[in-house]
Amino acid sequence: MKPQEALARQIARYREMTCGERIAVALRLHELASEMARVGIRAQYPTADPGTVEHHLRQRRRLIYVS
C-alpha cells in the first residue's frame, strides 16, 4: 500500500468514528507523545526522580504553547 492510500484509509476511518472514539484516539496519542518525551528526559537526566521528570515534561509543554 502506498503512503497516500494509507492516509486516505486512515482519514476515512476517522470520519467513521464517533466523537468519543476520536477523543479516545487523541488521548492515547497524547499519552504516547508524553511517554516518549519522558524517555528523552530520563536519557538527558538519568538521575532524575519521577517528580523531576514530570517537572521537565511540564516545562517542555509550556515551551510548545508559548512558541
C-alpha positions as CSV (number, residue, x, y, z in Angstrom):
1,M,0.0,0.0,0.0
2,K,1.3,3.4,-0.9
3,P,1.5,6.1,1.8
4,Q,-1.2,8.2,0.1
5,E,-3.6,5.2,0.1
6,A,-2.8,4.5,3.8
7,L,-3.5,8.2,4.7
8,A,-6.8,8.1,2.7
9,R,-7.9,5.0,4.6
10,Q,-6.9,6.5,7.9
11,I,-8.9,9.6,7.3
12,A,-11.9,7.6,6.1
13,R,-11.7,5.6,9.4
14,Y,-11.5,8.7,11.5
15,R,-14.6,10.0,9.7
16,E,-16.5,6.8,10.6
17,M,-15.6,7.2,14.3
18,T,-17.9,8.7,16.8
19,C,-16.7,11.9,18.6
20,G,-15.9,9.8,21.7
21,E,-13.8,7.4,19.6
22,R,-11.8,10.3,18.1
23,I,-11.3,11.8,21.5
24,A,-10.0,8.4,22.8
25,V,-7.5,8.2,19.9
26,A,-6.3,11.8,20.6
27,L,-5.9,11.0,24.3
28,R,-3.9,7.8,23.5
29,L,-1.7,9.8,21.1
30,H,-1.1,12.5,23.7
31,E,-0.1,9.8,26.3
32,L,2.2,8.2,23.8
33,A,3.9,11.5,23.0
34,S,4.2,12.3,26.7
35,E,5.8,8.9,27.4
36,M,8.2,9.5,24.5
37,A,9.2,12.8,26.0
38,R,9.7,11.2,29.4
39,V,12.0,8.7,27.9
40,G,14.0,11.6,26.3
41,I,14.1,13.5,29.6
42,R,15.3,10.4,31.5
43,A,18.1,10.0,28.9
44,Q,19.1,13.6,29.4
45,Y,18.8,13.5,33.2
46,P,19.5,9.8,34.2
47,T,19.4,10.5,37.9
48,A,16.1,12.5,37.9
49,D,13.4,11.2,40.1
50,P,9.8,10.8,38.7
51,G,8.8,14.3,40.1
52,T,11.7,15.9,38.3
53,V,10.9,14.1,35.1
54,E,7.3,15.4,35.3
55,H,8.6,18.9,36.0
56,H,10.8,18.9,32.9
57,L,7.8,17.5,30.9
58,R,5.6,20.4,32.0
59,Q,8.4,22.8,31.1
60,R,8.6,21.3,27.6
61,R,4.8,21.6,27.2
62,R,4.9,25.2,28.2
63,L,7.5,25.9,25.5
64,I,5.3,24.3,22.9
65,Y,2.3,26.5,23.8
66,V,4.4,29.7,24.1
67,S,6.1,29.4,20.7
